Amino acid sequence: MRTNMPGHPSTDDQCAVKNGLLPGDEIVSIKKFADMILDVSILLLESGAHCERINRNVQRIAKSSNYNVEMLMSFTAISVSVTDKDQPRHTITENKSVKHHGVHYGALTGTSLLTWKLADGEIAIDEMERELENIKTTTKYPIWLVRLSIGVACGCLCLLAGGNWLDTLFAFFASGIGLTVKQEMVKRHFNLMISILCSAFATTLIASISVLSEYRFSPESSVATAVLFLIPGVPLINSIIDLLEGYIPIGLARGAFGGFILLCIAVGMFLSMALTGINNF
């Protein structure tokens, strides 16, 4: 929604104002500024930032500009209102939906560094927009390396939990295959919660096979540790942080999101253990 008051220009280019952020007295329209604020905030939210971190990055930019910025953040969308300090009646409000909730620490760090550079006048708006696009399109780790790393991590946790090398081997393969199930289902646009449930089922089923081995030592350790890659640690931690800092609606939403993931993991494990006959877990 855009508001153009009488006596003010009706187009974004006409209503451009000078921005203290930019070298060389470049002209930045209020719409361009609002779009950039939305890009920054959405990228941070989708990469696993808590609300106060998003707000700090946005206000860092706004304080050095000729605009005031107000934000409304929810679990599924962000709304920003940008107001010209020199012409308070000149305001623009824009919204953008959140496509997914993931964890990308590289994007968090890169975006925060860009906001500092912009606030210090080291880069201009156009350059920041290009850098944001580079962050969005940065190639992630190869999928085979991610699956291998998850398998190794869960296998090591199994050793720490008291399992022997056979239990560790089952935890390694179970977690790697379980992650593959989840990734492939998400790739094919299955519901996220169904994907997690099926992943927990497949992971526990494979880890439970160690019960049939005569060399087993502590098969429950492989079952318990193989599914740990599914635990929604970041959403649950962010939920607590948001609640403590006063972002109650999104804090509750993140808590419910993480809790439902835990429920899906539990259901998937229960179905698998019922199938394999594990009753002393």
NORMOQUI-V991920 format. One record per pair of residues at least 4 apart in sequence whose C-alpha atoms are under 6 Angstrom apart, sorted by the first residue. I is the first residue (numbers start at 1). J is the second residue. Records with the same first field share a line. If there is no record, write none. Layout:
I=J  J
This chain:
1=93
2=92  93
3=91  92
9=14  15
12=29
13=29
16=28  29
17=27  28
18=27
19=65  66
20=65
21=64  65  121
22=26  124
38=42
41=54
44=49  108
45=49
46=100  101  102
47=102  103  104
48=102  103
50=238
56=60
59=63
61=119
62=67
64=119
66=85
67=83  84  85
68=82  83
69=81  82
70=80  81
71=79  80
72=78  79
73=78
74=250
75=250
76=97  98
77=96  97  98
78=95  96
79=94  95
80=93  94
81=92  93
82=91  92
83=88  90  91
84=88  90
106=110
107=111
117=122
118=122  123
134=138
145=149
147=176
151=172  175  176
152=172
154=225  226
155=168  171  172
158=163  168  221  222  225
159=163
161=221
163=167  218  221
167=219  222
170=174  207
171=175  207  222  226
174=178  203  206  207
175=203  226
178=199  202  203
180=184
181=199
182=195  199
183=187
185=190  195
186=190
197=264  265  268
200=265  268  269
201=205  268  269  272
204=208  223  269
205=272
207=222  223
210=219
211=219
222=226
232=258
234=238
235=239  254  258
236=255  258
238=242
239=251  254  255
242=247  251
243=247  248  251
247=251
255=259
270=274
273=277  278
